[in-house]
């Protein structure tokens, strides 16, 4: 489902996603799995998941599974390396890199102008159930 990211190739955008977990790559690099990636002002999910490099901003946030996060990043094309699960070596895919201004939105506030209406409604529905 990451093919939708291709529409935003080489453009910096504000993204919203759900944090899943951290992992270490075989080369010892720390990465974060984020899910249900949306671009600002759109309720549509443009990627089901993406692995992003763990930034210094993330280290102090004490992220938990299910936390809503936002960040600026740039969509880039890459080729899958040997050992990648469910992908062929060299297969081209899209990811988000150059992550900056990473924020945690665990405690939603209507004063936060980075919250689009669709996420506010989604969180209000979660609280009610």
C-alpha beads as a LAMMPS data file, in Angstrom:
LAMMPS data file: protein, C-alpha beads

129 atoms
128 bonds

1 atom types
1 bond types

-500.0 500.0 xlo xhi
-500.0 500.0 ylo yhi
-500.0 500.0 zlo zhi

Masses

1 110.0

Atoms # bond

1 1 1 0.000 0.000 0.000
2 1 1 3.006 2.324 0.085
3 1 1 2.635 3.068 -3.634
4 1 1 0.391 6.009 -2.642
5 1 1 3.474 7.586 -1.084
6 1 1 4.915 7.898 -4.585
7 1 1 2.549 10.797 -5.236
8 1 1 4.507 12.821 -2.680
9 1 1 7.996 11.877 -3.898
10 1 1 10.705 14.373 -2.917
11 1 1 8.175 16.684 -1.235
12 1 1 8.302 17.561 2.431
13 1 1 4.925 17.165 4.124
14 1 1 3.344 16.970 7.545
15 1 1 2.339 13.375 8.352
16 1 1 0.216 11.805 11.081
17 1 1 0.588 8.188 12.113
18 1 1 0.165 5.680 14.906
19 1 1 3.331 4.558 16.667
20 1 1 3.716 0.776 16.888
21 1 1 7.201 -0.125 18.211
22 1 1 10.974 0.247 17.998
23 1 1 13.298 -2.383 16.577
24 1 1 16.971 -2.771 15.777
25 1 1 18.039 -3.542 12.207
26 1 1 20.578 -6.329 11.591
27 1 1 23.172 -3.545 11.270
28 1 1 22.258 -2.163 14.724
29 1 1 20.298 0.879 13.570
30 1 1 17.277 1.824 15.694
31 1 1 14.059 2.234 13.696
32 1 1 10.410 2.885 14.523
33 1 1 7.403 1.209 12.967
34 1 1 4.551 3.614 12.347
35 1 1 1.157 2.652 10.951
36 1 1 -1.852 4.221 9.241
37 1 1 0.090 7.128 7.785
38 1 1 -1.957 10.148 6.709
39 1 1 -0.912 13.424 5.183
40 1 1 -2.072 16.728 6.630
41 1 1 -5.642 17.704 5.754
42 1 1 -6.611 14.260 4.449
43 1 1 -8.374 11.483 6.316
44 1 1 -7.162 8.938 3.743
45 1 1 -4.491 6.488 4.825
46 1 1 -1.691 6.751 2.256
47 1 1 0.451 3.922 3.664
48 1 1 -0.384 1.044 5.981
49 1 1 3.060 1.095 7.577
50 1 1 6.533 2.593 7.220
51 1 1 9.784 2.051 9.086
52 1 1 11.514 5.337 9.923
53 1 1 14.856 6.047 11.538
54 1 1 14.635 6.759 15.255
55 1 1 15.515 10.410 15.778
56 1 1 16.908 12.097 18.872
57 1 1 13.513 13.826 19.261
58 1 1 11.837 10.428 19.695
59 1 1 14.179 9.248 22.432
60 1 1 12.733 11.598 25.062
61 1 1 9.059 10.991 24.263
62 1 1 8.550 7.562 25.896
63 1 1 6.325 6.464 23.031
64 1 1 3.803 3.693 23.634
65 1 1 1.986 1.477 21.153
66 1 1 -1.062 3.305 19.800
67 1 1 0.243 6.834 20.376
68 1 1 -0.654 9.340 17.664
69 1 1 2.400 11.182 16.335
70 1 1 3.061 13.877 13.754
71 1 1 6.239 14.815 11.935
72 1 1 7.609 16.424 8.820
73 1 1 9.371 14.140 6.378
74 1 1 10.273 13.606 2.756
75 1 1 9.135 10.644 0.662
76 1 1 12.029 8.871 -1.024
77 1 1 12.377 5.819 -3.233
78 1 1 14.581 2.913 -2.125
79 1 1 15.432 -0.646 -3.159
80 1 1 14.901 -3.538 -0.758
81 1 1 18.092 -5.049 0.650
82 1 1 18.837 -8.758 1.151
83 1 1 17.020 -10.170 4.173
84 1 1 13.952 -7.955 3.800
85 1 1 10.801 -9.857 4.729
86 1 1 8.050 -10.269 2.111
87 1 1 9.981 -8.344 -0.574
88 1 1 12.313 -9.201 -3.402
89 1 1 15.880 -7.899 -3.303
90 1 1 16.088 -4.740 -5.387
91 1 1 12.326 -4.220 -5.466
92 1 1 11.608 -0.476 -5.444
93 1 1 9.457 0.890 -2.648
94 1 1 8.760 4.216 -0.924
95 1 1 9.630 5.367 2.558
96 1 1 9.704 8.558 4.595
97 1 1 13.038 10.013 5.631
98 1 1 14.515 13.315 6.797
99 1 1 12.213 13.205 9.805
100 1 1 11.982 16.419 11.816
101 1 1 9.697 18.181 14.290
102 1 1 8.453 14.833 15.628
103 1 1 5.591 15.313 18.123
104 1 1 3.552 13.084 20.359
105 1 1 -0.184 13.787 20.564
106 1 1 -1.142 11.351 23.304
107 1 1 -3.129 14.023 25.079
108 1 1 -5.147 15.765 22.405
109 1 1 -5.775 19.465 22.829
110 1 1 -8.074 21.472 20.581
111 1 1 -5.559 24.318 20.904
112 1 1 -2.959 22.335 18.943
113 1 1 -3.271 23.697 15.402
114 1 1 -1.514 20.625 13.999
115 1 1 -4.546 18.446 14.719
116 1 1 -6.723 17.989 11.644
117 1 1 -10.454 17.588 12.194
118 1 1 -10.532 13.901 11.208
119 1 1 -8.098 12.901 13.955
120 1 1 -9.949 14.914 16.561
121 1 1 -13.192 13.136 15.629
122 1 1 -11.462 9.737 15.617
123 1 1 -10.006 10.290 19.093
124 1 1 -13.339 11.516 20.463
125 1 1 -14.950 8.281 19.166
126 1 1 -12.254 6.191 20.882
127 1 1 -12.912 7.948 24.203
128 1 1 -16.635 7.185 23.981
129 1 1 -16.205 3.455 23.371

Bonds

1 1 1 2
2 1 2 3
3 1 3 4
4 1 4 5
5 1 5 6
6 1 6 7
7 1 7 8
8 1 8 9
9 1 9 10
10 1 10 11
11 1 11 12
12 1 12 13
13 1 13 14
14 1 14 15
15 1 15 16
16 1 16 17
17 1 17 18
18 1 18 19
19 1 19 20
20 1 20 21
21 1 21 22
22 1 22 23
23 1 23 24
24 1 24 25
25 1 25 26
26 1 26 27
27 1 27 28
28 1 28 29
29 1 29 30
30 1 30 31
31 1 31 32
32 1 32 33
33 1 33 34
34 1 34 35
35 1 35 36
36 1 36 37
37 1 37 38
38 1 38 39
39 1 39 40
40 1 40 41
41 1 41 42
42 1 42 43
43 1 43 44
44 1 44 45
45 1 45 46
46 1 46 47
47 1 47 48
48 1 48 49
49 1 49 50
50 1 50 51
51 1 51 52
52 1 52 53
53 1 53 54
54 1 54 55
55 1 55 56
56 1 56 57
57 1 57 58
58 1 58 59
59 1 59 60
60 1 60 61
61 1 61 62
62 1 62 63
63 1 63 64
64 1 64 65
65 1 65 66
66 1 66 67
67 1 67 68
68 1 68 69
69 1 69 70
70 1 70 71
71 1 71 72
72 1 72 73
73 1 73 74
74 1 74 75
75 1 75 76
76 1 76 77
77 1 77 78
78 1 78 79
79 1 79 80
80 1 80 81
81 1 81 82
82 1 82 83
83 1 83 84
84 1 84 85
85 1 85 86
86 1 86 87
87 1 87 88
88 1 88 89
89 1 89 90
90 1 90 91
91 1 91 92
92 1 92 93
93 1 93 94
94 1 94 95
95 1 95 96
96 1 96 97
97 1 97 98
98 1 98 99
99 1 99 100
100 1 100 101
101 1 101 102
102 1 102 103
103 1 103 104
104 1 104 105
105 1 105 106
106 1 106 107
107 1 107 108
108 1 108 109
109 1 109 110
110 1 110 111
111 1 111 112
112 1 112 113
113 1 113 114
114 1 114 115
115 1 115 116
116 1 116 117
117 1 117 118
118 1 118 119
119 1 119 120
120 1 120 121
121 1 121 122
122 1 122 123
123 1 123 124
124 1 124 125
125 1 125 126
126 1 126 127
127 1 127 128
128 1 128 129
